[in-house]
Amino acid sequence: MPQLPDREPTIAELFSLRGRSALITGGSGHLGSAMSRALAEAGASVVVASRTQAKAQAFAETLPRPFEQSHYGVALDHVDEASRQAGFDEAVRLTGGLDVLVNNAVTRASAAHDWTNVTAGEFDEHLRNNTAYFMLARQMRDHALSRTAPASIVMIGSMYGVVGSYPDAYAGVSIASAVQYHALKGGTVHLTRHLAVYWAADGVRVNCLSPGPFPIPNGIPAEMERRLVTKTPLQRMGLPHELKGALILLASDAGSYLTGQNLLVDGGWTAW
């Protein structure tokens, strides 16, 4: 049986990442930027990964530093083996050791094709993201063992990894929700469960954070947004900052007894 702590941790202590380091892929994007800020605001030293080092570094320099911690940018294309290894190694060198990995980046072969016309090559390109998530996660697990330190890995999934989409939400205003994306995110959710049970004994927690409808502003037709809102109990789209608390729960000691979970932040979409 685990030993009770001498003193019950406070909420502030449980959610703090002060003194820890986190690597986030795709950390300057629409949702990634909010998650990067969350990690920094919680006290972590954040390594932002992007395909170009200059872009990553420029964004890292905008992150808050409440404890005067340092932030960094690294070049890391997660679907390229050499770039993935080099970027991870550079993140370790810069920080001295990583405690948190957020697998957020997604490479899309085509956003314009759905089940009616997606090619085998485009479908496979989507699924390469799960290969990349696994390879990075395994690097993180091996790194944690080499340090004899616990670690938290957060996969970014989607509500579309759990449920199908509504055809009537898209009919006449947009292509269908991409089947290759659904296959990718469903795989991400189950990859999370599989790794969690194998790595629990290593002190490595693996969880998935699955956003619901979080469109880029003006990124979808107004009629489509109206229809999507009718499918959501909270009757609105999500805002990027609404992922921040969920991410820190999974990354910090506040979630120390959580592993193998898929936390849906979807306005109630999957509750229907």
C-alpha atoms as an extended CHARMM CRD file, in Angstrom:
* protein
*
       272  EXT
         1         1  MET       CA              0.0000000000        0.0000000000        0.0000000000  PROA      1               0.0000000000
         2         2  PRO       CA              1.3010000000        3.5160000000       -0.7630000000  PROA      2               0.0000000000
         3         3  GLN       CA              2.2770000000        5.5970000000        2.2280000000  PROA      3               0.0000000000
         4         4  LEU       CA              0.1960000000        8.6250000000        3.1250000000  PROA      4               0.0000000000
         5         5  PRO       CA              2.1490000000       11.8850000000        2.8090000000  PROA      5               0.0000000000
         6         6  ASP       CA              3.2330000000       13.5750000000        6.0030000000  PROA      6               0.0000000000
         7         7  ARG       CA              1.1730000000       16.5650000000        4.9480000000  PROA      7               0.0000000000
         8         8  GLU       CA             -1.7470000000       16.8220000000        2.5530000000  PROA      8               0.0000000000
         9         9  PRO       CA             -0.6580000000       18.7890000000       -0.5400000000  PROA      9               0.0000000000
        10        10  THR       CA             -2.5150000000       22.0160000000       -1.2060000000  PROA      10              0.0000000000
        11        11  ILE       CA             -4.3720000000       22.6540000000       -4.4450000000  PROA      11              0.0000000000
        12        12  ALA       CA             -1.6860000000       25.1490000000       -5.4590000000  PROA      12              0.0000000000
        13        13  GLU       CA              1.0230000000       22.5440000000       -4.8950000000  PROA      13              0.0000000000
        14        14  LEU       CA             -0.8520000000       19.8020000000       -6.7440000000  PROA      14              0.0000000000
        15        15  PHE       CA             -1.3730000000       21.8960000000       -9.8790000000  PROA      15              0.0000000000
        16        16  SER       CA              2.1080000000       23.4240000000       -9.8610000000  PROA      16              0.0000000000
        17        17  LEU       CA              4.6940000000       22.4740000000      -12.4930000000  PROA      17              0.0000000000
        18        18  ARG       CA              7.3690000000       24.6680000000      -10.9800000000  PROA      18              0.0000000000
        19        19  GLY       CA             10.8080000000       23.1260000000      -11.4170000000  PROA      19              0.0000000000
        20        20  ARG       CA              9.6210000000       20.7830000000      -14.1830000000  PROA      20              0.0000000000
        21        21  SER       CA             10.1540000000       20.8140000000      -17.9240000000  PROA      21              0.0000000000
        22        22  ALA       CA              7.6350000000       20.0840000000      -20.6570000000  PROA      22              0.0000000000
        23        23  LEU       CA              7.9710000000       19.4080000000      -24.3840000000  PROA      23              0.0000000000
        24        24  ILE       CA              4.9300000000       20.2070000000      -26.5350000000  PROA      24              0.0000000000
        25        25  THR       CA              4.7640000000       19.4900000000      -30.2470000000  PROA      25              0.0000000000
        26        26  GLY       CA              2.8050000000       21.9070000000      -32.3920000000  PROA      26              0.0000000000
        27        27  GLY       CA              3.0450000000       24.2670000000      -29.4580000000  PROA      27              0.0000000000
        28        28  SER       CA              2.4520000000       27.5110000000      -31.3640000000  PROA      28              0.0000000000
        29        29  GLY       CA             -0.7930000000       26.5670000000      -33.1230000000  PROA      29              0.0000000000
        30        30  HSD       CA             -4.4350000000       27.4690000000      -32.4530000000  PROA      30              0.0000000000
        31        31  LEU       CA             -4.8430000000       25.1050000000      -29.4960000000  PROA      31              0.0000000000
        32        32  GLY       CA             -1.1620000000       24.3960000000      -28.9230000000  PROA      32              0.0000000000
        33        33  SER       CA             -0.4190000000       28.0200000000      -28.0850000000  PROA      33              0.0000000000
        34        34  ALA       CA             -2.9990000000       28.0450000000      -25.2700000000  PROA      34              0.0000000000
        35        35  MET       CA             -1.6410000000       24.7540000000      -23.9290000000  PROA      35              0.0000000000
        36        36  SER       CA              1.9290000000       26.0800000000      -24.0690000000  PROA      36              0.0000000000
        37        37  ARG       CA              0.8610000000       29.1090000000      -22.0540000000  PROA      37              0.0000000000
        38        38  ALA       CA             -0.8880000000       26.8560000000      -19.5450000000  PROA      38              0.0000000000
        39        39  LEU       CA              2.2990000000       24.8620000000      -18.9590000000  PROA      39              0.0000000000
        40        40  ALA       CA              4.3030000000       28.0610000000      -18.5430000000  PROA      40              0.0000000000
        41        41  GLU       CA              1.7500000000       29.6700000000      -16.2280000000  PROA      41              0.0000000000
        42        42  ALA       CA              1.8270000000       26.5440000000      -14.0610000000  PROA      42              0.0000000000
        43        43  GLY       CA              5.5750000000       27.0460000000      -13.6660000000  PROA      43              0.0000000000
        44        44  ALA       CA              7.0800000000       24.6530000000      -16.2050000000  PROA      44              0.0000000000
        45        45  SER       CA             10.0380000000       25.3980000000      -18.3930000000  PROA      45              0.0000000000
        46        46  VAL       CA              8.4420000000       24.8680000000      -21.8090000000  PROA      46              0.0000000000
        47        47  VAL       CA             10.1070000000       23.5450000000      -24.9430000000  PROA      47              0.0000000000
        48        48  VAL       CA              7.9910000000       24.4760000000      -27.9630000000  PROA      48              0.0000000000
        49        49  ALA       CA              8.5170000000       22.1800000000      -30.9490000000  PROA      49              0.0000000000
        50        50  SER       CA              7.8320000000       23.2080000000      -34.5220000000  PROA      50              0.0000000000
        51        51  ARG       CA              9.1290000000       22.1600000000      -37.9190000000  PROA      51              0.0000000000
        52        52  THR       CA             11.2760000000       25.3140000000      -37.9500000000  PROA      52              0.0000000000
        53        53  GLN       CA             13.4110000000       26.3470000000      -35.0110000000  PROA      53              0.0000000000
        54        54  ALA       CA             12.9790000000       30.0760000000      -35.6820000000  PROA      54              0.0000000000
        55        55  LYS       CA              9.1830000000       29.8490000000      -35.4460000000  PROA      55              0.0000000000
        56        56  ALA       CA              9.3740000000       27.7560000000      -32.2920000000  PROA      56              0.0000000000
        57        57  GLN       CA             11.8700000000       30.0780000000      -30.6310000000  PROA      57              0.0000000000
        58        58  ALA       CA              9.9380000000       33.2180000000      -31.5240000000  PROA      58              0.0000000000
        59        59  PHE       CA              6.8040000000       31.8340000000      -29.9060000000  PROA      59              0.0000000000
        60        60  ALA       CA              8.6790000000       30.4600000000      -26.8710000000  PROA      60              0.0000000000
        61        61  GLU       CA              9.9280000000       33.9660000000      -26.1610000000  PROA      61              0.0000000000
        62        62  THR       CA              6.3230000000       35.1680000000      -25.7480000000  PROA      62              0.0000000000
        63        63  LEU       CA              5.4850000000       32.6740000000      -23.0070000000  PROA      63              0.0000000000
        64        64  PRO       CA              4.9800000000       33.8910000000      -19.4270000000  PROA      64              0.0000000000
        65        65  ARG       CA              7.7320000000       33.3120000000      -16.8510000000  PROA      65              0.0000000000
        66        66  PRO       CA              6.0640000000       33.5790000000      -13.4150000000  PROA      66              0.0000000000
        67        67  PHE       CA              9.0550000000       31.9220000000      -11.7240000000  PROA      67              0.0000000000
        68        68  GLU       CA             11.7130000000       33.3380000000      -14.0680000000  PROA      68              0.0000000000
        69        69  GLN       CA             11.9370000000       29.9560000000      -15.7500000000  PROA      69              0.0000000000
        70        70  SER       CA             13.3960000000       29.6090000000      -19.2450000000  PROA      70              0.0000000000
        71        71  HSD       CA             11.5210000000       28.5880000000      -22.3790000000  PROA      71              0.0000000000
        72        72  TYR       CA             12.9820000000       27.2080000000      -25.5780000000  PROA      72              0.0000000000
        73        73  GLY       CA             12.1520000000       26.4570000000      -29.1830000000  PROA      73              0.0000000000
        74        74  VAL       CA             13.3590000000       23.3770000000      -31.0470000000  PROA      74              0.0000000000
        75        75  ALA       CA             12.9950000000       22.1150000000      -34.5990000000  PROA      75              0.0000000000
        76        76  LEU       CA             11.0680000000       18.8430000000      -34.4630000000  PROA      76              0.0000000000
        77        77  ASP       CA              9.0390000000       17.3290000000      -37.2730000000  PROA      77              0.0000000000
        78        78  HSD       CA              7.3760000000       14.5070000000      -35.3850000000  PROA      78              0.0000000000
        79        79  VAL       CA              6.7180000000       12.3220000000      -38.4490000000  PROA      79              0.0000000000
        80        80  ASP       CA             10.3760000000       12.4380000000      -39.5260000000  PROA      80              0.0000000000
        81        81  GLU       CA             12.5040000000        9.9540000000      -37.5720000000  PROA      81              0.0000000000
        82        82  ALA       CA             15.7800000000       11.8930000000      -37.6830000000  PROA      82              0.0000000000
        83        83  SER       CA             14.1080000000       15.2000000000      -36.8330000000  PROA      83              0.0000000000
        84        84  ARG       CA             12.0870000000       13.5950000000      -34.0260000000  PROA      84              0.0000000000
        85        85  GLN       CA             15.1630000000       12.0940000000      -32.3820000000  PROA      85              0.0000000000
        86        86  ALA       CA             17.2730000000       15.2220000000      -32.7940000000  PROA      86              0.0000000000
        87        87  GLY       CA             14.5110000000       17.5140000000      -31.5240000000  PROA      87              0.0000000000
        88        88  PHE       CA             13.8700000000       15.3820000000      -28.4630000000  PROA      88              0.0000000000
        89        89  ASP       CA             17.5790000000       15.1580000000      -27.6670000000  PROA      89              0.0000000000
        90        90  GLU       CA             17.9050000000       18.9350000000      -28.0130000000  PROA      90              0.0000000000
        91        91  ALA       CA             14.9590000000       19.4730000000      -25.6540000000  PROA      91              0.0000000000
        92        92  VAL       CA             16.6700000000       17.2420000000      -23.0770000000  PROA      92              0.0000000000
        93        93  ARG       CA             19.9560000000       19.0990000000      -23.5220000000  PROA      93              0.0000000000
        94        94  LEU       CA             18.3370000000       22.4990000000      -23.0910000000  PROA      94              0.0000000000
        95        95  THR       CA             16.3370000000       21.5990000000      -19.9910000000  PROA      95              0.0000000000
        96        96  GLY       CA             18.5600000000       19.0020000000      -18.3700000000  PROA      96              0.0000000000
        97        97  GLY       CA             15.6200000000       16.5830000000      -18.2910000000  PROA      97              0.0000000000
        98        98  LEU       CA             11.9870000000       16.3960000000      -19.3470000000  PROA      98              0.0000000000
        99        99  ASP       CA              9.0440000000       15.6250000000      -17.0650000000  PROA      99              0.0000000000
       100       100  VAL       CA              6.0710000000       16.1560000000      -19.3800000000  PROA      100             0.0000000000
       101       101  LEU       CA              5.4340000000       15.3890000000      -23.0520000000  PROA      101             0.0000000000
       102       102  VAL       CA              2.3910000000       16.7330000000      -24.8870000000  PROA      102             0.0000000000
       103       103  ASN       CA              1.8530000000       15.0120000000      -28.2630000000  PROA      103             0.0000000000
       104       104  ASN       CA             -0.1790000000       17.6940000000      -29.9980000000  PROA      104             0.0000000000
       105       105  ALA       CA              1.1370000000       18.1930000000      -33.5460000000  PROA      105             0.0000000000
       106       106  VAL       CA             -0.8470000000       16.7640000000      -36.4610000000  PROA      106             0.0000000000
       107       107  THR       CA              0.4080000000       16.4660000000      -40.0250000000  PROA      107             0.0000000000
       108       108  ARG       CA             -2.4290000000       16.3570000000      -42.5440000000  PROA      108             0.0000000000
       109       109  ALA       CA             -1.9070000000       15.1800000000      -46.1160000000  PROA      109             0.0000000000
       110       110  SER       CA             -5.1230000000       16.8690000000      -47.2660000000  PROA      110             0.0000000000
       111       111  ALA       CA             -7.8540000000       18.7120000000      -45.4180000000  PROA      111             0.0000000000
       112       112  ALA       CA            -10.0270000000       18.8040000000      -48.5270000000  PROA      112             0.0000000000
       113       113  HSD       CA            -10.8090000000       15.1030000000      -48.9600000000  PROA      113             0.0000000000
       114       114  ASP       CA            -13.3620000000       13.0040000000      -47.0920000000  PROA      114             0.0000000000
       115       115  TRP       CA            -14.5090000000        9.3670000000      -47.3630000000  PROA      115             0.0000000000
       116       116  THR       CA            -15.7340000000        9.9570000000      -50.9030000000  PROA      116             0.0000000000
       117       117  ASN       CA            -12.3500000000       10.8070000000      -52.4160000000  PROA      117             0.0000000000
       118       118  VAL       CA             -9.5110000000       10.3650000000      -49.9080000000  PROA      118             0.0000000000
       119       119  THR       CA             -6.6470000000        8.3660000000      -51.3790000000  PROA      119             0.0000000000
       120       120  ALA       CA             -4.8200000000        5.5120000000      -49.7020000000  PROA      120             0.0000000000
       121       121  GLY       CA             -1.7070000000        7.6670000000      -49.5290000000  PROA      121             0.0000000000
       122       122  GLU       CA             -3.5560000000       10.5150000000      -47.8060000000  PROA      122             0.0000000000
       123       123  PHE       CA             -5.1680000000        8.1020000000      -45.3670000000  PROA      123             0.0000000000
       124       124  ASP       CA             -1.7850000000        6.5810000000      -44.5180000000  PROA      124             0.0000000000
       125       125  GLU       CA             -0.2910000000       10.0680000000      -44.0810000000  PROA      125             0.0000000000
       126       126  HSD       CA             -2.8250000000       10.7890000000      -41.3520000000  PROA      126             0.0000000000
       127       127  LEU       CA             -2.0780000000        7.5240000000      -39.5630000000  PROA      127             0.0000000000
       128       128  ARG       CA              1.6480000000        8.3660000000      -39.5130000000  PROA      128             0.0000000000
       129       129  ASN       CA              0.8060000000       10.7800000000      -36.7050000000  PROA      129             0.0000000000
       130       130  ASN       CA              0.0300000000        7.8830000000      -34.3680000000  PROA      130             0.0000000000
       131       131  THR       CA              3.3380000000        6.2680000000      -35.2440000000  PROA      131             0.0000000000
       132       132  ALA       CA              5.0240000000        9.5360000000      -34.3450000000  PROA      132             0.0000000000
       133       133  TYR       CA              3.0570000000        9.8410000000      -31.0780000000  PROA      133             0.0000000000
       134       134  PHE       CA              4.1420000000        6.3590000000      -30.0740000000  PROA      134             0.0000000000
       135       135  MET       CA              7.7930000000        6.8500000000      -30.9680000000  PROA      135             0.0000000000
       136       136  LEU       CA              8.0060000000       10.1460000000      -29.0780000000  PROA      136             0.0000000000
       137       137  ALA       CA              6.1490000000        8.6530000000      -26.1160000000  PROA      137             0.0000000000
       138       138  ARG       CA              8.5690000000        5.7380000000      -26.0070000000  PROA      138             0.0000000000
       139       139  GLN       CA             11.5180000000        8.1440000000      -26.0800000000  PROA      139             0.0000000000
       140       140  MET       CA              9.9310000000        9.9650000000      -23.1530000000  PROA      140             0.0000000000
       141       141  ARG       CA              9.3810000000        6.7350000000      -21.2170000000  PROA      141             0.0000000000
       142       142  ASP       CA             12.9840000000        5.6120000000      -21.7900000000  PROA      142             0.0000000000
       143       143  HSD       CA             14.2420000000        9.0640000000      -20.8050000000  PROA      143             0.0000000000
       144       144  ALA       CA             12.2210000000        8.9680000000      -17.5710000000  PROA      144             0.0000000000
       145       145  LEU       CA             13.6520000000        5.5600000000      -16.6900000000  PROA      145             0.0000000000
       146       146  SER       CA             17.1810000000        6.7670000000      -17.3560000000  PROA      146             0.0000000000
       147       147  ARG       CA             16.5690000000        9.5660000000      -14.8330000000  PROA      147             0.0000000000
       148       148  THR       CA             14.6550000000        7.3180000000      -12.3900000000  PROA      148             0.0000000000
       149       149  ALA       CA             12.0190000000       10.0400000000      -12.4230000000  PROA      149             0.0000000000
       150       150  PRO       CA              8.2510000000        9.9520000000      -12.9380000000  PROA      150             0.0000000000
       151       151  ALA       CA              6.7830000000       11.4360000000      -16.1000000000  PROA      151             0.0000000000
       152       152  SER       CA              3.4520000000       12.4250000000      -17.5890000000  PROA      152             0.0000000000
       153       153  ILE       CA              2.5640000000       11.9700000000      -21.2520000000  PROA      153             0.0000000000
       154       154  VAL       CA             -0.5270000000       13.6750000000      -22.6690000000  PROA      154             0.0000000000
       155       155  MET       CA             -1.8210000000       12.6700000000      -26.0900000000  PROA      155             0.0000000000
       156       156  ILE       CA             -4.1360000000       15.1140000000      -27.8290000000  PROA      156             0.0000000000
       157       157  GLY       CA             -7.1080000000       13.2060000000      -29.2040000000  PROA      157             0.0000000000
       158       158  SER       CA            -10.5500000000       14.3880000000      -30.2780000000  PROA      158             0.0000000000
       159       159  MET       CA            -14.2000000000       13.7380000000      -29.5660000000  PROA      159             0.0000000000
       160       160  TYR       CA            -14.1060000000       12.2480000000      -33.0730000000  PROA      160             0.0000000000
       161       161  GLY       CA            -11.8930000000        9.5170000000      -31.6800000000  PROA      161             0.0000000000
       162       162  VAL       CA            -14.8880000000        8.3910000000      -29.6020000000  PROA      162             0.0000000000
       163       163  VAL       CA            -18.0170000000        9.1400000000      -31.6680000000  PROA      163             0.0000000000
       164       164  GLY       CA            -18.9280000000        9.5010000000      -35.3120000000  PROA      164             0.0000000000
       165       165  SER       CA            -19.9630000000       12.8600000000      -36.7250000000  PROA      165             0.0000000000
       166       166  TYR       CA            -23.4490000000       13.9930000000      -37.7370000000  PROA      166             0.0000000000
       167       167  PRO       CA            -23.8250000000       13.9520000000      -41.5390000000  PROA      167             0.0000000000
       168       168  ASP       CA            -26.5090000000       16.6680000000      -41.3880000000  PROA      168             0.0000000000
       169       169  ALA       CA            -24.0660000000       19.0760000000      -39.7440000000  PROA      169             0.0000000000
       170       170  TYR       CA            -21.9480000000       19.0750000000      -42.8960000000  PROA      170             0.0000000000
       171       171  ALA       CA            -24.4480000000       18.4730000000      -45.7030000000  PROA      171             0.0000000000
       172       172  GLY       CA            -24.4780000000       21.2680000000      -48.2720000000  PROA      172             0.0000000000
       173       173  VAL       CA            -21.9870000000       23.4980000000      -46.4610000000  PROA      173             0.0000000000
       174       174  SER       CA            -18.7860000000       21.4570000000      -46.0930000000  PROA      174             0.0000000000
       175       175  ILE       CA            -17.1800000000       18.1630000000      -46.9810000000  PROA      175             0.0000000000
       176       176  ALA       CA            -17.9150000000       15.3270000000      -44.5620000000  PROA      176             0.0000000000
       177       177  SER       CA            -15.8420000000       15.0450000000      -41.4200000000  PROA      177             0.0000000000
       178       178  ALA       CA            -12.6620000000       13.3360000000      -42.6160000000  PROA      178             0.0000000000
       179       179  VAL       CA            -12.7180000000        9.5540000000      -42.1010000000  PROA      179             0.0000000000
       180       180  GLN       CA             -8.9160000000        9.5020000000      -41.9150000000  PROA      180             0.0000000000
       181       181  TYR       CA             -9.0340000000       11.9590000000      -39.0050000000  PROA      181             0.0000000000
       182       182  HSD       CA            -11.5440000000        9.7720000000      -37.1450000000  PROA      182             0.0000000000
       183       183  ALA       CA             -9.3080000000        6.7330000000      -37.6680000000  PROA      183             0.0000000000
       184       184  LEU       CA             -6.2870000000        8.6740000000      -36.4210000000  PROA      184             0.0000000000
       185       185  LYS       CA             -7.9190000000        9.9810000000      -33.2660000000  PROA      185             0.0000000000
       186       186  GLY       CA             -9.6290000000        6.6980000000      -32.4040000000  PROA      186             0.0000000000
       187       187  GLY       CA             -6.1950000000        5.1190000000      -32.5700000000  PROA      187             0.0000000000
       188       188  THR       CA             -4.7400000000        7.8400000000      -30.3630000000  PROA      188             0.0000000000
       189       189  VAL       CA             -7.3190000000        7.1680000000      -27.6540000000  PROA      189             0.0000000000
       190       190  HSD       CA             -6.6190000000        3.4450000000      -27.5900000000  PROA      190             0.0000000000
       191       191  LEU       CA             -2.8520000000        3.9010000000      -27.8990000000  PROA      191             0.0000000000
       192       192  THR       CA             -3.1390000000        5.9120000000      -24.6820000000  PROA      192             0.0000000000
       193       193  ARG       CA             -4.8140000000        3.0380000000      -22.8460000000  PROA      193             0.0000000000
       194       194  HSD       CA             -2.3250000000        0.4630000000      -24.0740000000  PROA      194             0.0000000000
       195       195  LEU       CA              0.7620000000        2.4480000000      -23.0980000000  PROA      195             0.0000000000
       196       196  ALA       CA             -0.7360000000        3.4360000000      -19.7490000000  PROA      196             0.0000000000
       197       197  VAL       CA             -1.0720000000       -0.1460000000      -18.5330000000  PROA      197             0.0000000000
       198       198  TYR       CA              2.3880000000       -1.1540000000      -19.7200000000  PROA      198             0.0000000000
       199       199  TRP       CA              4.1960000000        1.8760000000      -18.3400000000  PROA      199             0.0000000000
       200       200  ALA       CA              2.4010000000        2.3380000000      -15.0260000000  PROA      200             0.0000000000
       201       201  ALA       CA              5.0450000000        0.2870000000      -13.2110000000  PROA      201             0.0000000000
       202       202  ASP       CA              7.6860000000        2.6410000000      -14.6500000000  PROA      202             0.0000000000
       203       203  GLY       CA              6.0890000000        5.6760000000      -13.0280000000  PROA      203             0.0000000000
       204       204  VAL       CA              5.0010000000        7.0300000000      -16.4070000000  PROA      204             0.0000000000
       205       205  ARG       CA              1.3900000000        8.1560000000      -16.6480000000  PROA      205             0.0000000000
       206       206  VAL       CA             -0.2310000000        8.3120000000      -20.1030000000  PROA      206             0.0000000000
       207       207  ASN       CA             -3.5120000000       10.1260000000      -20.6480000000  PROA      207             0.0000000000
       208       208  CYS       CA             -5.4280000000       11.6220000000      -23.5510000000  PROA      208             0.0000000000
       209       209  LEU       CA             -7.0330000000       15.0630000000      -23.7680000000  PROA      209             0.0000000000
       210       210  SER       CA             -9.7800000000       15.1350000000      -26.4030000000  PROA      210             0.0000000000
       211       211  PRO       CA            -11.1730000000       18.4980000000      -27.5030000000  PROA      211             0.0000000000
       212       212  GLY       CA            -14.6180000000       18.8490000000      -28.9940000000  PROA      212             0.0000000000
       213       213  PRO       CA            -15.5460000000       21.6480000000      -31.4240000000  PROA      213             0.0000000000
       214       214  PHE       CA            -12.7680000000       24.2370000000      -31.1850000000  PROA      214             0.0000000000
       215       215  PRO       CA            -12.7060000000       25.8020000000      -34.6760000000  PROA      215             0.0000000000
       216       216  ILE       CA            -10.2360000000       28.4770000000      -35.6780000000  PROA      216             0.0000000000
       217       217  PRO       CA            -12.1100000000       31.8230000000      -35.7360000000  PROA      217             0.0000000000
       218       218  ASN       CA            -13.7670000000       32.2530000000      -39.1320000000  PROA      218             0.0000000000
       219       219  GLY       CA            -12.3190000000       28.8750000000      -40.0730000000  PROA      219             0.0000000000
       220       220  ILE       CA            -15.6510000000       27.2090000000      -40.8710000000  PROA      220             0.0000000000
       221       221  PRO       CA            -18.7950000000       28.4470000000      -42.6540000000  PROA      221             0.0000000000
       222       222  ALA       CA            -21.2140000000       30.3000000000      -40.3800000000  PROA      222             0.0000000000
       223       223  GLU       CA            -24.0240000000       27.8630000000      -41.2220000000  PROA      223             0.0000000000
       224       224  MET       CA            -21.8730000000       24.9100000000      -40.2770000000  PROA      224             0.0000000000
       225       225  GLU       CA            -21.0100000000       26.5180000000      -36.9370000000  PROA      225             0.0000000000
       226       226  ARG       CA            -24.7240000000       27.1180000000      -36.3050000000  PROA      226             0.0000000000
       227       227  ARG       CA            -25.4330000000       23.4420000000      -36.9360000000  PROA      227             0.0000000000
       228       228  LEU       CA            -22.5580000000       22.2610000000      -34.7580000000  PROA      228             0.0000000000
       229       229  VAL       CA            -23.8120000000       24.4280000000      -31.9040000000  PROA      229             0.0000000000
       230       230  THR       CA            -27.1620000000       22.6140000000      -32.0070000000  PROA      230             0.0000000000
       231       231  LYS       CA            -25.2970000000       19.3310000000      -31.3800000000  PROA      231             0.0000000000
       232       232  THR       CA            -23.5750000000       20.7040000000      -28.2800000000  PROA      232             0.0000000000
       233       233  PRO       CA            -25.4030000000       20.8940000000      -24.9180000000  PROA      233             0.0000000000
       234       234  LEU       CA            -23.5360000000       24.0820000000      -23.9660000000  PROA      234             0.0000000000
       235       235  GLN       CA            -24.7540000000       25.6050000000      -27.2400000000  PROA      235             0.0000000000
       236       236  ARG       CA            -21.4420000000       27.1720000000      -28.3040000000  PROA      236             0.0000000000
       237       237  MET       CA            -17.9980000000       26.4200000000      -29.6570000000  PROA      237             0.0000000000
       238       238  GLY       CA            -15.0390000000       25.8910000000      -27.3520000000  PROA      238             0.0000000000
       239       239  LEU       CA            -12.3920000000       28.5390000000      -26.7100000000  PROA      239             0.0000000000
       240       240  PRO       CA             -8.6960000000       27.5520000000      -26.6260000000  PROA      240             0.0000000000
       241       241  HSD       CA             -8.1940000000       28.6250000000      -23.0130000000  PROA      241             0.0000000000
       242       242  GLU       CA            -10.8350000000       26.0940000000      -21.9620000000  PROA      242             0.0000000000
       243       243  LEU       CA             -8.2710000000       23.3350000000      -22.5060000000  PROA      243             0.0000000000
       244       244  LYS       CA             -5.7510000000       24.8360000000      -20.1070000000  PROA      244             0.0000000000
       245       245  GLY       CA             -7.1420000000       23.4910000000      -16.8350000000  PROA      245             0.0000000000
       246       246  ALA       CA             -7.6730000000       19.9860000000      -18.2080000000  PROA      246             0.0000000000
       247       247  LEU       CA             -4.1180000000       19.8450000000      -19.5360000000  PROA      247             0.0000000000
       248       248  ILE       CA             -2.5870000000       20.8930000000      -16.2360000000  PROA      248             0.0000000000
       249       249  LEU       CA             -4.7240000000       18.3550000000      -14.3680000000  PROA      249             0.0000000000
       250       250  LEU       CA             -3.2540000000       15.5690000000      -16.5180000000  PROA      250             0.0000000000
       251       251  ALA       CA              0.3140000000       16.9140000000      -16.5250000000  PROA      251             0.0000000000
       252       252  SER       CA              0.6770000000       17.7420000000      -12.8350000000  PROA      252             0.0000000000
       253       253  ASP       CA              0.4720000000       15.9440000000       -9.5000000000  PROA      253             0.0000000000
       254       254  ALA       CA             -3.2020000000       16.9160000000       -9.3980000000  PROA      254             0.0000000000
       255       255  GLY       CA             -3.6870000000       13.9410000000      -11.7110000000  PROA      255             0.0000000000
       256       256  SER       CA             -1.2600000000       11.6180000000       -9.9630000000  PROA      256             0.0000000000
       257       257  TYR       CA             -3.8550000000        8.7970000000       -9.7860000000  PROA      257             0.0000000000
       258       258  LEU       CA             -5.0000000000        9.2480000000      -13.3860000000  PROA      258             0.0000000000
       259       259  THR       CA             -3.6060000000        7.1050000000      -16.1610000000  PROA      259             0.0000000000
       260       260  GLY       CA             -5.1120000000        5.5530000000      -19.2750000000  PROA      260             0.0000000000
       261       261  GLN       CA             -7.9210000000        8.1080000000      -19.2790000000  PROA      261             0.0000000000
       262       262  ASN       CA             -9.4690000000       10.0710000000      -22.1290000000  PROA      262             0.0000000000
       263       263  LEU       CA            -10.6540000000       13.4390000000      -20.8350000000  PROA      263             0.0000000000
       264       264  LEU       CA            -13.2340000000       14.9190000000      -23.2020000000  PROA      264             0.0000000000
       265       265  VAL       CA            -13.5500000000       18.7070000000      -23.2460000000  PROA      265             0.0000000000
       266       266  ASP       CA            -16.4250000000       18.9390000000      -25.6970000000  PROA      266             0.0000000000
       267       267  GLY       CA            -19.1980000000       21.1160000000      -24.3190000000  PROA      267             0.0000000000
       268       268  GLY       CA            -21.1780000000       17.9610000000      -23.6030000000  PROA      268             0.0000000000
       269       269  TRP       CA            -21.1700000000       16.7140000000      -27.2360000000  PROA      269             0.0000000000
       270       270  THR       CA            -20.5310000000       13.0810000000      -26.2650000000  PROA      270             0.0000000000
       271       271  ALA       CA            -23.0750000000       13.1750000000      -23.4390000000  PROA      271             0.0000000000
       272       272  TRP       CA            -26.0890000000       13.0150000000      -25.7910000000  PROA      272             0.0000000000
